[in-house]
Amino acid sequence: MGVVELSADDMRRAVSSFSSAAPECAGMLFFNGVDGTDGGYLLPPVSFGEFSRSAICRPARQRPDRELGLFPVPAKPGERCHKGLMDGVSHSRLPEAGWCLVLPQGLDPRISEALQPLIEHRRTQAAQLNEWRFRLLEGKDSYHPGESKADFLNRHKVGFGRVDPDAFPYYLLLVGSPSEIPFSLQFDLGVQYAVGRLHFDTPDEYANYALSVVEHETRGPESSRKATFFCAADPQDPAARLGLEALARPLARALKRCRPDWQVQTVFQSQASRARLARLLGGTETPSLLFTSTHGLAFPCGDARQLPRQGALVCQDWPPPSKAAAPARQHCFAAGDVASDARLRGLIVFHHASFSAGTPELDEFQRRTFRKSSGRIAEQPFVARLAQRLLGHPGGTALAVIGQVDQSWSFSLQWNSVARQASAFEGALTGLLDGVRAGHAMQSFGRRYAELSFELTRHLSASGCDDRLICSLATARNDARNYIILGDPAVRLI
């Protein structure tokens, strides 16, 4: 696929627009995410020096990768593990790449039954050349609680490196809650494999999703070749404005230029209302691909609003955090705002927003870094309700929702040059428009996570660490890791 390259002019415009509009923001880190209880930022802005001093200050014997929530990475560049198939294997053809369904132990049998249309559809595709390229892992063959990625793969006699589909399929669909199969396993497997997850509260939602995917692939797409960029960004909100000027605007401009066979629409700032988003998510303006950049709403552990509204998208209707007024329901788009008659079949949604894919039980980085509270942010980890609604809708479901687990790090978009961090988004979005399967389109994020993990560990081990560099590497790495696919990673738009 020909990956879009953001032009030098795009980069200069993005950096110039943000810097000139907010000279007071120089040298500061801003974090995406709005506290649903008071309307403030989830974490207040901090200087590079404060952030870096907190991140590097650790017990003498504490390994830097553990303190920063990093997964172990090799010591030498040549040993780095990159996601992807072995040479000569097509990622687009399931008979070559393979497909695997991982069902947690003790799963309600009604869920397996509900997924049968999708299971049989994938079996027919993936087992054409070799029956081992279709795998159904359940019972003792499934994930065992407490296993790491290495434990899981070793038990199936698979190692690191390029994927051999005859040993283990490339596309992996995990079924179940993050308590049953943890987010950490999905993060780690995603460096090497194309991984997605499904979790719903009812068997009917699994059935809705399975039938919608099969219908999309057998009857053809319903929606037109239209991609829409939606971005709420108040001029007084530096974190949200970064999402506009350093991500949404240059990406939309580049896709318009490089994919003329697609209609690329922008819905920015004053147009980015809750009512308009309702029309884009199942209403009269639903595209094939929807990219959103907004604040994600968040609530503290134990708050009754956390489960139904965590990760709701804060729209332009709401004043910025400086107003210190909590967003009301009419300012946000949550699961309950998806209409009962919504038409979502054939849609892929990509959210740049905190908690838009899910919420972990423990805050693996921010509060540990800043030494705040116990680090527990939820009673148990969970998948975002808005994503579940889009993927389990009774009238037909979206194909996939891509979003973030935990908090979004808007500052990472400023790192060195915007192009370097935006490249992961470029690769994913271009791939999706070109009909690449969702899991493979996201390989740019897995590769970036592995590379940044190595670089961060290397710099922390060196003397004379630069504050800005450490901050940049840490935030960019976290952003790359936390993007996951909800839905079957083998789906594609066309």
N, C-alpha and C positions, 0 to 999 in steps of 0.2 A: 504494500500500500504506500502511496506517496504521502508522507507526513507533512502537514502544513508547517511552514517555517514563518514565524512572526518576523516581519521586516524590521530593519534598524529604525525606520521612522515610527513604526508602532511602539517600539521600546522607548524611544525618546519622548514620544507623546505621553506614554503612561507615566514614566518617571517624572517628567516635567510637570504634568498635571497635578500629581500628588504633592510634589515638593513645593510648588509655587502656591498651592492652596493651603498648605499647612506647615509654614516654616517653624511653628512652635513644636512640631512633632519630631524634629530632627533629633536623632539619638535616642528615641524612645521606642519601646516595643508595645504594640497594641494587640489585644487578643479578641478574637471573635466570640460571640456568645453573650446573651443578655439574661440577667437574673430575673426570673418571672415574679419574684416577690417585691422587688423595689425598683427595677428598671435600670440598674447599674450594670457595668461590665462585670462578667463573672470573675475576672481578675483585673485589678486596676493597671493602667499603663506603668511600666517600669523602665529604668534606663538600662542600656546594654551592660554597664558595669555592675549594677545591682543584680541583674539576672545571672550574669556569668559568675559572680562571686558566690551566689547561692548555689548554683549548679555544681561548681567545682569544689566547694567546701564540703568535705566528706570525711568520715573516719579514715585513719591512716591505712587500714587494711582493706577498706572497701573498694572493690573494683569499680572503675568509672562506668563500665557498661551496665552494671547492676544498679548503681545509684541513679543513673539517668533512665532506667527502665528499658535499656537496650537489650535486645536478644543477643546471645553470643555471636560474634563475627570472627572470621579467621584473621590471622595476624599478617598475612601476606596477600598483596593484590591478586596474585595468580591463583589463590585458593578461594576467591570469592565465588559464591554460588549465584548464578543468574537463572531466572525463570526462562523456560522455553523448551521446545521439543528438540530431539536429536536431529541432525542434518538429514534432509531428504524426506521428512515427515510433514505432511500438510496440516496446519492448524485449522484450516477451513473444512476439511473432510473428516467427519466423525469416524468413518471406517478406519482411518489412519490414526487419528489422535486419540480416540477412545473416550469413554464416559463412565463415571463411577458415581453411585449414590451411596452415601454413608448415613445409615439410620442408627440412632443411639440405642443402647441397650434399654429394654423395658418400654419401648415405644408402643403407644396405643395402636393395636392392629388396624383400627379404623383409618388411621393416617396412611398406612401402607396401601390399604385398599383404595383410598381416595387418590393416591398418586399413580395408580396402575396405568391409566392412559398415557401418562408421560413416560413411565418405566418401559412399557411395551414399545412405545414410539422410539425411544432411545436405544432399546435393545435391537430393534430392527435395523437402525442406522449403524450403531457402533460395532456390532458383532458380525458384520458382513464378511470381513477378511479374516478375523481371528476372534473366536468367542471370548478370549481373555481381555479383549479391548472393551468389553462391557462387563462391569463389576457391580454387584449389589452386596454391600457390606452390612451385615446385621448380626445380632447376637454376639458370639465370641469373636467374630471377624471385625466387628465394628470398633469404634474408638473406645478405649478403656479409660475411665476417669483417672486423671492425674498424669496421663501420658504427655510427653513432649512430642514435637514433630519427629525428632530422631527416633524416639521409642515407637511411635506409630508406624513409621516407614520401615524401621528395622524388623518389626514383627511381620511385615509383609515382604521382607527380603528385598527392600528397595533402598538405595543410597541417595546421596546428594548428586547434583550435577544435572546435565540435560536429561529430559524425560524420555524413557523408552516405553511406548505404549504397550508393548508386549509384556513388560514387567508390571506396569501400573499405568492406568489411563491418565491422560493429561487434564481432562475436564472433570472436576470434582464438585458434586453438589452435597453439602452438609445439610441434614434435616434435624431440626430441634433447636431448643433455646440455647443461649450461651452458657447456661448453667450445666447443660448436658454435654455440649461440645463447645469449649470456650472460644472466645474471640481470639485469644492468643494463638491457638492452633490455626485458625483461619489466617491470621496475619503471617505466621511462619510458613505455612504451606503456600501462601500466595506469592512468595518470592520465587518459587520453583514451578508451581502448577497454576492452572486457571481455576479459581475456587469461587463458589457462591454458597449462599445459605438461604434456607426457607424455614421460617418459624411462624406459626399461627396459633390462635387459641382454639380453633375448632377444625374438625376434619373437613367440613364444607369449604372452608377457605382453601385448604390444600387441593380439593377437587376443582374449585373454581380456577385456580392457577394452572393446574395440569391440563385441563380442557382448553384453556385460553391459549397456552403455548402450542398445543397440538393443532388447534384450529388455525393459528397464525402460520404455522409451517406447512400445513396441508392445503389451506385455502388461499394463502397469500395475504400480504399486509392490507389493512383497511385504510390506514392513513396515508396522506400524500408525503412527498419528499420535502418536508418542512422541518427546520430546526429553529427553535426559539430560545433566546437568551433573556432571562428575567433577572433583574438586579435592583434591589432596594438599597439605596445609599444616600442618606441625608448628608448635605454638605458639611455639617458640624460633627460628623461621626467618622473619625480617621480609619477605624477598623473596617467599617462597611465600604468606605470610599476606596480603600485598597482593593477590595474585591471587584469594584467597578473599573477603576483606572488601570490596574495591573493585571486583571484577569478577564473579566467578562467583555469589556469593550475591545481590547486588542484581539481576543480570540474570535469574536463575532466578525470583526473586520477582516481577519485573515481567512476565515472560512468562506466569507462572501467572495473573496478574491480567488481562492484556490479551489472551491467546489461550486462552480457556477450552475451545475445541474441540480443543486439544492436551493430552496428558498430559505434564506437566513433572515430571521426577524429579530429585532431588539425591542425589549420592553424594559426601559431603564427609568430609575428615579421616580418622577411624578406619575409615570404610567404604571409603575409596579405596585398596584394596589391589590388588596385581598380579593376584591371582586374580579379583577383581571386574571389573577392566578386561578380562580375557580373556573374561568372559561378555558384556561390552558390545561387544567387537570381534569379532563373528562367532559368539558363543555364544548362550545361551538368552535373554539380556536385550538383544540388539542393538536399538537404537532406529532411528528414521529420521534423527535428528540427534544427534550426540554432540559436546559441547563439553568439552574438557579444559583444566585449568589446573594445570600442574606445572612442576618444573624439567626442563630438557632436559639430557641427559648430553653431555659433550664430552671429546675427547681431543686431545692435541697433534699437530701435523703430523708424519707419519712413523710414528705409533703404529699397530700392526697392527689395533687395535680401532676405529680411527676410522671406517673405511668401513662396517663392519657395524653399529656401535652408536651413532654420532653422532646425537643427536636422540632417543635412546630416552627414554621417559617415566619419570621417577623417581617411584615410588609411595610411599604412606604407610608401607610396610614399612621404609623406610630412615630412620635418625636424621638430624637436621638437620646442616647444614655445621659447626656449632660442635663437633660430635663428631670432626670431622677423620678420618672413616673412609670410604674410597671405597665407593660403592655396589656391591654384588655383583650378580650376574645375577638373583638372586631378589628384588632390590629394584626392578628396572626392567622395563619392557615394551618389547621391541625387535621387529624384524621376525621373528626366529625364534620369537617367542612367539605369533604368529598361527597358530591351529590349522590343520592340513591340511584339516579338514572344516568350516572356518568358513563361515558364510552371511553375506555382506556386501552382496549386491545391493540397491541402493536406498538405501544409507547415504551420508550426507555427514558428514565428520569435520572439526571445527574445533579446532586445537591452539593454545593460548597457552603456548608453550614454546620455549626456545632451540633453534635448528637443526632444528625439527620439519618444515620443508619442505626445507631444504637448507643447504649450507655453501659459502661463497665461498672462493676461493683466498687472497685478501687480506682482511685485516680493514680495512674502509674507515673505521672511526671510532675504536673503542675504543683500540687500541694506538697508533694515530697520535696520538690526543688525549693519551694518557698517556706518549707517547714510549717505548714498550716494544717491544723486539725489532724485527724487520724487517717485522712486520705480516703475515707469511705464516702462515696457519692450516691450509692443506691443500695437498697436492701438486698438486691440481687441483680445481676446483669440482665439487660433486656433489649430486644429489637424495637426500633422506633415504631410507634403506632401509626404514624402517617404512612410510612413505607408498607406496613402490613395491610393497611386499608387499600392502597393502590395495587398491591399484589394479590389480594384476596377478594376483590370486589365481586359481588354476585352477578353483575351485569357484564362481566368481562374484565380481565385484569391487564395491568401493565406487564411487560416482559421482564423488566429488571429495574431496580432502584439502586443507584450508586451513591453512596454518601459516607459520612464520617462517623466513626465510633470515638466518643470522647470529644474534647474541645478542638475547634479549628484554630489554626495559628496563622492569622492573616499576615503577620509580619514576614513570614517566609516568602511571600510574594515579592518583597523588596530585596531579597538577598542578591548582592553583587550586581547582577543584571536580571531584570524581570524574566528575560527569555529563558534563563537556566532553570528556574523553578516552574515556569509555565510550560516547559517542554513536555512534562508528563501529561498535562491536560491536553496539549496539542495532539500528542500521539493517541490518547484514548478517544478523543472526540473525532478526529479524522478517521480512525479505524472504524468507529461505530457508523459514521456516515458512508464509509466504503463497504459496509456489509460484513465487517470482521466480527466474529463471535465475541460477545461481551467480555468473557474471561481473558481472551487473548488480547483484546484491545487495551485491557488494563495492565498489560505486562510492563508498560513504562513506569508505573508506580512501584511495582515489585522490584524492578531493576534499580530504580532511584533509591528506594529504601535500603537495599543491600549496599549500594555504593556509599550513601551518606553515613550509614552505620560504621562502615570501615573508616571513612575519613574522620568522623567524630572521635572514634576510639583512638586513632592515630594522633590527632591533635591534643587530646586530653592527656595522652601519655608523654607528650613532649613538654619541654620547659618553655616558659615565656608565652603561654597561650594568649591569643588576642581576644578581648572581650567580645567584640562584634562578630568575629569569625565563629567563636563557640556558640553564641546565641543563634547565629544564622544557620549553622549546621544542625543544631539541636532542634530548632523549630521546623526547618525544612524536612528533616528526617521523620519527625513525628507526623507531620502532615502526610508525607508519602505513605507511611505505614498504616495510618488510620482509615484510609479509603478502602471500602469493601463493596462487594456486589451482594445484593439481596435478590435472590432469584437464580435461575439456572444459568451458569456461566456460558453454556453453549448456545444461548439465544442470540439472534442478530436481527437487525432491522429489515434487511432485504435479502 
